[in-house]
């Protein structure tokens, strides 16, 4: 019991209910991995589209930046395949 006369259940129950509703809106790790993988895949496909469809040559840094995006897309696809 607190000095004011309240017990733990008096405070905790409404707070826990609020937290429970907040946690239901949060994304799971698998969903985040899928979202990041899909975003990286979209970026790679966009870069390749500009390179091959629009005939815009990429700079050297663009080539270096593709590798982390390819890795992120691959990890996202592996995560999707592994959880399904």
C-alpha positions as CSV (number, residue, x, y, z in Angstrom):
1,X,0.0,0.0,0.0
2,X,1.2,3.5,-0.9
3,X,1.3,6.4,1.6
4,X,-1.8,7.9,-0.2
5,X,-3.8,4.7,0.5
6,X,-3.8,3.3,-3.0
7,X,-2.8,-0.3,-3.7
8,X,-0.7,-1.5,-6.6
9,X,-3.7,-3.0,-8.4
10,X,-5.5,0.4,-8.3
11,X,-2.8,2.0,-10.4
12,X,-1.5,-1.0,-12.4
13,X,-4.7,-2.3,-13.9
14,X,-5.5,0.8,-16.0
15,X,-1.9,1.3,-16.9
16,X,-1.5,-2.3,-18.0
17,X,-4.6,-2.1,-20.1
18,X,-3.2,1.0,-21.9
19,X,0.1,-0.8,-22.5
20,X,-1.7,-3.9,-23.8
21,X,-3.5,-1.8,-26.4
22,X,-0.2,-0.1,-27.3
23,X,1.7,-3.3,-27.8
24,X,-1.0,-4.7,-30.1
25,X,-0.1,-1.9,-32.5
26,X,3.6,-2.7,-32.5
27,X,5.3,-4.6,-35.3
28,X,7.0,-7.9,-34.8
29,X,10.7,-8.4,-35.8
30,X,9.7,-10.6,-38.7
31,X,7.4,-7.9,-40.0
32,X,10.1,-5.3,-39.7
33,X,12.6,-7.6,-41.5
34,X,10.1,-8.1,-44.3
35,X,9.4,-4.4,-44.7
36,X,13.1,-3.5,-44.8
37,X,13.8,-6.3,-47.3
38,X,10.9,-5.2,-49.5
39,X,12.2,-1.6,-49.4
40,X,15.7,-2.6,-50.3
41,X,14.4,-4.8,-53.1
42,X,12.3,-1.8,-54.4
43,X,15.4,0.4,-54.3
44,X,17.5,-2.2,-56.2
45,X,14.8,-2.7,-58.8
46,X,14.4,1.1,-59.2
47,X,18.2,1.5,-59.7
48,X,18.3,-1.3,-62.3
49,X,15.3,0.1,-64.0
50,X,17.0,3.5,-64.4
51,X,20.1,1.8,-65.5
52,X,18.7,-0.5,-68.1
53,X,15.3,1.0,-69.1
54,X,16.2,4.7,-69.0
55,X,19.9,4.1,-70.0
56,X,21.3,6.2,-67.2
57,X,24.8,5.0,-66.3
58,X,25.3,4.7,-62.5
59,X,28.3,6.2,-60.8
60,X,30.9,4.2,-58.9
61,X,29.4,5.0,-55.6
62,X,26.0,3.7,-56.9
63,X,27.6,0.4,-57.6
64,X,29.0,0.2,-54.1
65,X,25.7,1.2,-52.5
66,X,23.9,-1.7,-54.3
67,X,25.7,-4.4,-52.3
68,X,24.2,-3.5,-48.9
69,X,20.7,-3.2,-50.5
70,X,21.1,-6.6,-52.2
71,X,22.2,-8.1,-48.8
72,X,19.2,-6.5,-47.0
73,X,16.8,-7.7,-49.7
74,X,18.2,-11.2,-49.5
75,X,18.0,-11.3,-45.8
76,X,14.4,-10.1,-46.0
77,X,13.5,-12.8,-48.5
78,X,15.2,-15.5,-46.4
79,X,13.2,-14.3,-43.4
80,X,10.0,-14.5,-45.4
81,X,10.8,-18.0,-46.7
82,X,11.9,-19.2,-43.3
83,X,8.8,-18.0,-41.4
84,X,6.3,-19.2,-43.9
